[in-house]
Amino acid sequence: MSWRFVACAVLFVTCLLTSNVIAAKLIAVGGIVLPVAIIVFPLSYILADVLTEVWGYAATRRVIWLGFAANALMVLAIWVGGEIPPAPFWTGQAAYAEILGQTPRILAASFAAYLAGEFANAFVLAKLKIATAGRWLWLRTIGSTVVGQGLDSAMFITLAFAGTVPPGVLAGIVAGQWGVKVLYEAAATPVTYAVVAWLKSSEGLDTFDARTDFNPIRL
């Protein structure tokens, strides 16, 4: 694979890890409460769109699993770091645990939602590319995001908070996050067009997944 593919893969993993670290902070946007990770997490979906559009589903599948492995390693390192007794003079243990520590339920919800959302996003985009004969990139990127981000938001919020938050509030959180993420993707469409056009020209590549095995666990 070229350095351009590696760069896209690195950016994808960086967006994923960064969003998981900063997600502990909540912000209010137009009355909608969102994790501050909203500023960077949707970029992982845009990058997945670019990877699938240019290099195809199989290449994107490897990057998705790479991101999963990197995230698991980061979570393990953070947990080990939290378990090691701090120096007697260090007073930041409580802050470390509050910001970086996550409950097993939150972690499980995050991992499951990530895999389901990213694979759904890549699958829908690849299938739409075949169906549209490579036309209407905007339809593929936004359509795949509607499905992928919707699944991601619904799974994470439900698995992480069901039983602790009233159903109506839970649905409102899911809808709010989903809507903001889709609008983010739509706003980034001109940039996506430019990046995809440059990569296809530079790589001399425009992959169609007509004969691809879409099994998500095949590496």
C-alpha positions as CSV (number, residue, x, y, z in Angstrom):
1,M,0.0,0.0,0.0
2,S,1.1,3.6,-0.7
3,W,2.1,6.3,1.8
4,R,-1.3,7.9,1.1
5,F,-3.1,4.8,2.3
6,V,-0.9,4.6,5.4
7,A,-1.6,8.3,6.1
8,C,-5.3,7.8,5.9
9,A,-5.1,4.8,8.1
10,V,-3.0,6.7,10.7
11,L,-5.4,9.6,10.7
12,F,-8.4,7.2,11.1
13,V,-6.8,5.5,14.2
14,T,-5.7,8.9,15.6
15,C,-9.3,10.3,15.4
16,L,-10.6,7.2,17.0
17,L,-8.2,7.2,19.9
18,T,-8.4,11.0,20.4
19,S,-12.2,10.9,20.5
20,N,-12.2,8.1,23.1
21,V,-9.8,10.1,25.4
22,I,-11.7,13.4,25.2
23,A,-15.2,11.9,25.3
24,A,-15.4,12.3,29.1
25,K,-16.1,16.1,28.7
26,L,-19.7,17.0,27.8
27,I,-20.8,20.1,25.9
28,A,-24.1,21.7,25.0
29,V,-24.7,22.6,21.3
30,G,-28.0,24.2,20.6
31,G,-29.5,22.6,23.7
32,I,-28.2,19.2,22.7
33,V,-25.8,17.6,25.2
34,L,-22.9,15.9,23.4
35,P,-19.5,14.5,24.3
36,V,-16.7,16.9,23.1
37,A,-15.5,14.0,21.0
38,I,-18.0,15.2,18.4
39,I,-15.4,17.5,17.1
40,V,-13.2,14.7,15.9
41,F,-15.0,11.3,16.0
42,P,-17.1,12.0,12.8
43,L,-13.8,12.4,11.0
44,S,-13.2,8.7,11.4
45,Y,-16.3,8.0,9.4
46,I,-15.3,10.5,6.7
47,L,-11.8,8.8,6.5
48,A,-13.5,5.4,6.4
49,D,-15.6,6.7,3.4
50,V,-12.4,7.8,1.7
51,L,-10.7,4.5,2.3
52,T,-13.6,2.5,1.0
53,E,-14.2,4.8,-2.0
54,V,-10.6,4.7,-3.1
55,W,-9.1,1.4,-1.9
56,G,-12.3,-0.7,-1.3
57,Y,-14.0,-2.5,1.5
58,A,-11.3,-5.1,2.1
59,A,-8.7,-2.5,2.8
60,T,-11.0,-0.5,5.0
61,R,-11.8,-3.7,7.0
62,R,-8.1,-4.1,7.9
63,V,-8.0,-0.5,9.1
64,I,-11.1,-0.9,11.2
65,W,-9.6,-3.9,12.9
66,L,-6.3,-2.0,13.3
67,G,-8.3,0.8,15.0
68,F,-10.0,-1.7,17.3
69,A,-6.6,-3.3,18.3
70,A,-5.1,0.2,18.9
71,N,-8.0,1.2,21.1
72,A,-7.9,-2.0,23.1
73,L,-4.1,-1.5,23.7
74,M,-4.8,2.1,24.8
75,V,-7.6,1.0,27.2
76,L,-5.3,-1.7,28.7
77,A,-2.4,0.8,29.1
78,I,-4.7,3.3,30.8
79,W,-6.1,0.6,33.1
80,V,-2.6,-0.6,34.1
81,G,-1.5,3.0,34.6
82,G,-4.4,3.5,37.0
83,E,-3.8,0.4,39.0
84,I,-0.1,1.2,39.6
85,P,0.2,3.0,43.0
86,P,1.1,6.7,42.5
87,A,4.1,8.4,43.9
88,P,3.3,9.7,47.5
89,F,3.5,13.4,46.4
90,W,1.3,13.0,43.3
91,T,-2.3,14.2,43.9
92,G,-3.8,13.5,40.5
93,Q,-4.9,9.9,40.9
94,A,-8.6,10.8,41.4
95,A,-8.5,13.1,38.3
96,Y,-6.8,10.4,36.3
97,A,-9.5,7.8,37.2
98,E,-12.3,10.3,36.6
99,I,-11.2,11.4,33.1
100,L,-9.5,8.2,31.7
101,G,-11.1,5.4,33.7
102,Q,-14.2,3.8,32.1
103,T,-16.5,1.2,33.5
104,P,-16.6,-2.2,31.8
105,R,-20.2,-1.5,30.6
106,I,-19.1,1.7,28.8
107,L,-16.1,0.0,27.3
108,A,-18.1,-2.9,26.0
109,A,-20.7,-0.5,24.5
110,S,-18.0,1.5,22.9
111,F,-16.3,-1.4,21.3
112,A,-19.5,-3.0,20.0
113,A,-20.9,0.3,18.6
114,Y,-17.6,1.1,16.9
115,L,-17.4,-2.3,15.1
116,A,-21.1,-2.3,14.1
117,G,-21.1,1.3,13.0
118,E,-17.8,1.3,11.0
119,F,-18.5,-1.9,9.2
120,A,-22.1,-0.9,8.4
121,N,-20.7,2.4,7.0
122,A,-18.1,0.8,4.8
123,F,-20.6,-1.9,3.6
124,V,-23.3,0.6,2.6
125,L,-20.9,2.8,0.8
126,A,-19.3,0.0,-1.1
127,K,-22.8,-1.4,-2.2
128,L,-24.1,2.1,-3.1
129,K,-21.0,2.6,-5.3
130,I,-21.9,-0.5,-7.3
131,A,-25.5,0.5,-7.4
132,T,-24.8,4.0,-8.7
133,A,-22.0,3.0,-11.0
134,G,-19.6,5.3,-9.2
135,R,-21.8,8.4,-9.5
136,W,-23.2,10.7,-6.8
137,L,-20.4,10.4,-4.2
138,W,-22.4,12.6,-1.9
139,L,-25.2,10.0,-1.8
140,R,-22.8,7.3,-0.8
141,T,-21.0,9.3,1.9
142,I,-24.1,10.7,3.5
143,G,-26.2,7.6,3.0
144,S,-23.5,5.4,4.6
145,T,-23.1,7.8,7.5
146,V,-26.9,7.8,8.1
147,V,-26.7,4.1,8.6
148,G,-23.3,3.7,10.3
149,Q,-23.6,6.7,12.7
150,G,-27.2,5.8,13.4
151,L,-26.2,2.3,14.4
152,D,-23.2,3.5,16.3
153,S,-25.2,6.1,18.3
154,A,-28.1,3.8,19.0
155,M,-26.0,0.9,20.1
156,F,-23.6,2.9,22.3
157,I,-26.2,5.0,24.1
158,T,-28.6,2.0,24.6
159,L,-25.9,-0.4,25.8
160,A,-24.2,2.1,28.0
161,F,-27.2,3.8,29.6
162,A,-30.3,1.7,29.3
163,G,-31.9,1.3,32.7
164,T,-30.1,4.4,34.1
165,V,-31.8,7.0,31.9
166,P,-35.5,7.3,31.1
167,P,-36.4,5.8,27.6
168,G,-37.6,9.2,26.3
169,V,-34.3,10.9,27.3
170,L,-32.3,8.0,25.9
171,A,-34.1,8.3,22.5
172,G,-33.5,12.1,22.5
173,I,-29.7,11.6,23.2
174,V,-29.5,9.1,20.3
175,A,-31.4,11.3,17.9
176,G,-29.3,14.4,18.9
177,Q,-26.0,12.7,18.4
178,W,-27.1,11.0,15.2
179,G,-28.4,14.3,13.7
180,V,-25.2,16.2,14.5
181,K,-23.0,13.6,13.1
182,V,-24.9,13.4,9.8
183,L,-24.9,17.2,9.5
184,Y,-21.1,17.1,10.1
185,E,-20.7,14.6,7.3
186,A,-22.9,16.7,4.9
187,A,-20.9,19.8,5.7
188,A,-17.6,18.1,5.0
189,T,-18.9,16.8,1.6
190,P,-16.9,19.4,-0.5
191,V,-13.7,18.5,1.3
192,T,-14.4,14.8,0.9
193,Y,-14.9,15.3,-2.9
194,A,-11.6,17.1,-3.2
195,V,-9.7,14.5,-1.2
196,V,-11.2,11.5,-3.0
197,A,-10.5,13.1,-6.4
198,W,-6.9,13.8,-5.5
199,L,-6.3,10.3,-4.1
200,K,-7.9,8.5,-7.1
201,S,-5.8,10.6,-9.4
202,S,-2.6,10.1,-7.4
203,E,-3.1,6.4,-6.8
204,G,-4.5,5.6,-10.2
205,L,-7.1,3.6,-8.4
206,D,-10.9,3.6,-8.1
207,T,-12.0,0.3,-6.5
208,F,-15.4,-1.3,-7.0
209,D,-16.3,-4.1,-4.6
210,A,-18.2,-6.2,-7.1
211,R,-16.6,-9.5,-6.0
212,T,-15.6,-8.6,-2.5
213,D,-16.2,-10.9,0.5
214,F,-18.0,-8.6,3.0
215,N,-17.4,-10.9,6.0
216,P,-16.3,-8.4,8.6
217,I,-14.1,-10.8,10.5
218,R,-12.1,-11.9,7.5
219,L,-8.7,-10.2,7.6
